[in-house]
Amino acid sequence: MILDVQPKIFRHKLPFDPHPFVSEAFTSLNALKVDRIVRLVQDLDKVPIGLVAGIRDGVLLSPFSAPFGGFHFKDDDIYPKAIEGFTNELLEYIHNENFTGLQITLPPDIYSQSFNAKVVNTFIRLGLTMSAPEITNWVDLRDFEGACTHPDSRTYYNQSVKNGLKFSLVSDLEEMQLIYNLVADNRARMKRSIRMTFNDLIETSKILPTDYFKVVSLTGKIVAGAIFYRAHKEIPFAVFWGDTVEGRPFRAMDFLTINLWNFYKKLGFRFIDLGISTESGIPNEGLLRFKETHECRSSLRYSFSWVTNE
């Protein structure tokens, strides 16, 4: 049987957060975006799996205000039988509570590859509906040796160096706002939405360490920028990045990416999560190509849903 427990009990049973978007701090920050929060575990002495989710309009959501959600779990080598048992009880709980369904997006495999494989297998076998998987991109910093390997990107990066660009971390609040505005303008040009305000970022930075970066031209103008969460011990997450119209001929994005990879590699991180290059499963060809020619690899990020029987 599934129980909805208090935060302290859930944390006692499952103290490890596989990624920051399922942490108690992040959940609490965004709690007002749903009708209520549930913290679900089985009625067992030793709890192998749990789920923190939001309820909105009768649907159990994980995430409810983040790129991805998913489960808490004891360790990566949990037996598939345990995942199947929890999932069956979860679906029964949803039905008994008169909720209308479940929507869940799993984290990319760089966070929990083995566990993800067993969850995807279980969900499909139990009849949950899988939407078109998103293509997500990441850099393996263990293989990155400090320079571009794709010939075109190497040429563009060399051009950016000749253009005299400078890369640095930003600490001034006014410049942080400028970086956000730059990204918002970039997204508007690319017809891509931006779902966070600058104030949202500031509030989130109180619980998730946040890095702002700028690329500056010879004239001192910011021509590219990036915002990253540094809340996972091995994986910084790209929140936003982009360049200005003026930065394009300077190859500002080529300069930005390689400097970002070097920055986080020197700090000892293992991967960089660059998020998805799709929209509802449909690839953004230009964005995907840019990432893949700048040392990124592609894998799938899975989302599932389930609707209760009437």
N, C-alpha and C positions, 0 to 999 in steps of 0.2 A: 504494500500500500504506500502511496505517495503522501508525504506530509509537507505542509507549508510551515516552515520553522522561522524563528527569529534570527536576525543577522548574526548574533553571537554564537548561536548553536550551529548555524551553517558554516561559519568561519572555523569553528572548532573541529567540525567534521571534515571540512575541505578547505584547508588554509592556503593552498597554492592556487594562484591565478594564472591560467595558461597565457593570458594576454591582458593588457590593461583595460579593455573595454568591458570586461566582466568583473572588474574589481568592485568592492563595496563603495569606494570613494566615487568612482565614475557613475555607478548605478544611482547613488544618492544624489549626485549633482543633477542628474537628468530625470529624477523621479516624478517631477510635476508634469512631464510630457505624457504620462500614462495615467489610467484610472487608479491603478495600484501596482505594487511590486510583489511578486511571489518568489520565495526561495525554497526550492523543492528538493527533497531527498526521500529515499526509501526508508521505511520503518525497519531498519536493520541495525545491529550493533556496530558493524563495520560498514560504513557507507563508501562505495566505490565511485559513485557518480552523483552529480547534482546539477541543477539548472536554476539560474537566476533569470527571471523574465518579467516583462511588463504586460499588464492587461489593458488593452484599448479596444473599445467597442466589442467586447466579448471574445477577442482573439488573444491568444498567448503569443507574445512577440519576443524573439531573441535574435537580433538586437531590437531595441525600440528607439534608439537614438545613437547609432554608431555604424561603422562600416560592416561589422560582423559581430556575432555573439557566440553562442555555443555553450558547451558544457564545462563544468568543473569536473576534474577526475583525479583519482589518487596517483596513478602513474600510467605511462603510455602503453604498457603491455597488458592492459585489462582484457579479459577474455570476451569474445564476441557475445557469449551467452549472457554476461552481465549487462552489456549494452542493450541487448534485446529485451532482457527482463525489465530494465528501467524504462525503455521506450514503450513497451506494452502497458506498464503501469501508468506512465505519463498520459498516454492516450485515454486510458480508462478514467484517470483523474479529470482530464479536460471534459470528457463526456458527463461525468458525475457532477461536476461543478457548473454544468449548463453553459460552458463556453462554446463558442461556435467553431473554433479551430486553432491551428498552430501554424506559425511561420517562423522558420529558423534558418539563419545563415551561418555556416561553419567558418572558422578562420582559415586562412591559407595554410597550406601544408607545412610551411616553414615553422609554424608554431606547434604543430602536433601531427606529424605525417602519419604515424602508425595508428593513432587513435582515430584520426579522420577517416582512414581507409575502412576501418571496422564500422564506424558510424554510417558512412555512405552505403556500405553493403547492407547493413541492418535496415536502414530506412527504406531502401528499394525493396528488400525482401518483405517488409511489413506493409508495403503498399502506399507509402507516402509519395506525394507527387514532387518530382524534381523539376525545377525550372531550368531554362537553358543556363549552363554554368557560365559564370563570368571568367574572363581571362585576367588573371592577376599577375603582376610583375614584381620581381625582386632581384637584388644583386647579391651574389655570393662573394662576400669580401675576402674569404679564404683564398679564392682564385684570382682576385683582382691584384694586379702587380703595379698599380699606380699610373697606368696609361691606357689609352684607347687601343683596342685590338682590331676594330673594324676600320678598314682603310679610309672610308669617307669620313667617319667621325674623327679619325686621327688627323686628317687634313683640316677639317673644320676647327678642331681644337687648336692646332698650330696657328691657324689664322687668328683665332681669338687671342692667343698669347701675343701675337704681333700687333694686335689692336690695342694692347696696353691695358686690358681689363684687370681689375682687382677684386678679389673675393675675400669676404670677412664675415664674422659673426656679428649680429646686431644686438645691442643691449639697451639702446635708447628707445623709450616708449613711442616717441614721435616717428622714429624711423620704422619701428614695428608696424605702426599704422600705415606708413607709406608702402611697406612691403605688402600688407594686406590689400590696400587699394590697387596696387599694381596687379596682384593676382586676380582681383575681382574684375578689373578692366580686361585682363587677358582672357578670362573665362567668358566675359560678355562678347568679345570679338570671336571667340571660338564656338559661341552658342552652347556653352556648357554651364550648368547651374552651379551656384555656390550656396551651400545650405547653412553656413555658419556666418554670423556677424563677427566683427572684430571684438565686440564685447564677449561673445560666446568663447572666443579663443582665450581672452584674458581670464575669464572665469575658469575655463578648463585648465589653463596653465597653473592654477593654484593647486591642482592635484596631479597633473601630468607635466613633468618638466618639458618645456617647449623651447625649441631653438629657432631663431630667425636668422636668415642669411641674406646678404646682398652681393650683387655684382655691380661694380661702378666703372664707368667709362673714364677716359682720360680727362674729360671735362668735369668730372665729379658727379655726374648724373647716374642715378640708380637705373640700370637697364635690365635687371633680372633679379628675382628673389625666390626664396623658398621658406616654408614653415614646416618643421618636423616635431613630432612628439618623441621624447627620449625616455619612455616609461617602461620599456622592457629591457631586461639585462643584456639581451643579445640582439635586439631588433629595433632600430629607430623606424618610425612610421612617417611617411610623407603625407602631410595634411594637404598642403597646397604648394604649387610652384608655377612659375611662368616668367615671361619676358615682356618687354615693351615693344612697340613697333620700331622704335629707334635701336633696340638691342638686336634685332634680327640680323642686319648686315654685319654687326660686330661678332656674330656667333656666340651671343651671351649664354644661351642655354647649353651649348657644348662646353663652354668654360665652367658653367655652374655645376653640371653633373659630375665631371671628373674631380672637381675640387670637393664636392660633397662626399663622393666615395672615399677619397683620401682622408678627409676629415674624420669620418666615422671609423675607417679602418685603423687609423692611428690611435683612436680611443679604445680599440679592442673589440668592437662589435663584430658579429658573425655574418649577419644579413642586413639588407635595407629593404623594407617593405614599401614599394612604390604604388600600391593600390591597383585598382582595376583599369583596364584599357577597353572596357566595353560599357554599354548602356543597355540594361535589360537583356544582356547576352549578346548584343550586336556589337561587333568590333569597331573601334575607332581606328581605322587603318593607319592614319598618320601618327597618332599617339603611340600605337603599338610598335610601329616601325622605329620611331625615335627611341623608345626604351630598349628595344632589342638590339639596336645598333650602338647602344651606349652601355654595354656589359650586362644588360638585364636578361633574365630568363623568364619564361612564361609557364604558368601552371593554372589549374582550375580552382575556382572558389564556388562551393556548392550551396544552393539554397533549396529548402524543402518546405512543403506545406501539407496540411491535413485538415479536412473538414469533417465535423461530426455528422453522423447520420441523423436525418430528421426523425 
